[in-house]
Amino acid sequence: MKKESLFVFFSILLIACTVMLPGAAKAERVRDLATVQGVRSNALMGYGLIVGLDGTGDQTMQAPFTGQSLNNMLSQLGITVPPGTNMQLKNIAAVMVTAELPPFARSGDKLDIVVSSLGNAKSLRGGTLLMTPLKGADNQIYAIAQGNVLISGAGASAGGSRVQVNQLNGGRISSGATVEREIPNDFASQNVVRLQLNESDFSLAQLISDEINRRYNGGAAIPEDARTIRLFAPATGPERVRFLAAVQDIPVRVSVQDAKVIVNSRTGSVVMNRHVSLDACAVAHGALTVEVTQNNVVSQPDTPFGGGQTVVTPQTDISVRDNGGSLQSVRSSTDLNTVVRALNTLGATPNELMSILEAMKNAGCLRAKLEIN
């Protein structure tokens, strides 16, 4: 990637990260910074069968559990399959069904579910999920799923050629599950209500507590640690709900947060917030390229009847190139605009920039937390 391409990369990043002036505090609601402890969703999972596929289902010889599941289902419906019957069906597929059970869900509520192929089905398009129980971590059934699978992709194949758009082995069913069992919740009878911050921060915990106490004239909130705030909520249920609804809408002037650089090694993306700063340093980067090329050379005897043999000899060529760069000076920078311009002067690609940022961090000239995912 040339210097111009890297400049465009950081220019887009700059527009996304510098909407506000550096150093200015912004107001956020408490609901955006913390959640009520204990009020969370629960994961559900189930194993089921999809029928009605147009010859794109599992190959039962390679996925025997699909045929076994079909036999079990038919036996529950009163249909007995003769022993030893080899059913070569292509219109069924074994799938895993997942869903999230939201907090305070009641019996009869509808849930969206995700269906994913478990065997070697080519496509789930046009299939219908049969009644599938969804279980929680305690192995109890909390919902029942069933319905027509919606696949956003499409595909066609003929004569060995194949065209496919998006993923065909996974889909969704909107409102495809019905809650059958409620999770016990003692929220209304709890003596203590706590807010749990999304990220651990002592200063933010104290700031939120101060804002809540300012609204309720003190004594309503106490920070217990960097992640938890204890609330003295009303004892009755309706008053407690009203209290928490008001607390979650309190605006908080969030001050300067930690400077952070996020590097994704899989995609090559680099994202930094507006608090990143640089100290003066010198950087040189280069690339070492090793190319190995192998060609087959045919060696034949000089005379037709000389008694020799034709031999194929591999010939290997190895070339090494060192695209070294000169040592460049990077000045101290405290503003994101200046940081971006300083990094652009290096002319490095995003992949090379990962190593440069890591080396800057080790050298002590990158004033930010470096996270590599």
Secondary structure, 3 states (H helix, E strand, C coil): CCHHHHHHHHHHHHHHHCCCCCCCCEEEEHHHHEEECCCCCEEEEEEEEEECCCCCCCCCCCCHHHHHHHHHHHHHCCCCCCCCCCCCCCCEEEEEEEEEECCCCCCCCEEEEEEEECCCCCCCCCCEEEEEEEECCCCCEEEEEEEECECCCEEEEECCEEEEECCCCEEEEEEEEEECCCCCCCHHHCCCEEEEECCCCHHHHHHHHHHHHHHCCCCCEEECCCCEEEECCCCCHHHHHHHHHHHHCCEEEECCCCCEEEEECCCCEEEECCCCEECCEEECCCEEEEEEEEEEEEECCCCCCCCCCCEEEEEEEEEEEEECCCCEEECCECCHHHHHHHHHCCCCCHHHHHHHHHHHHHHCCEECEEEEC
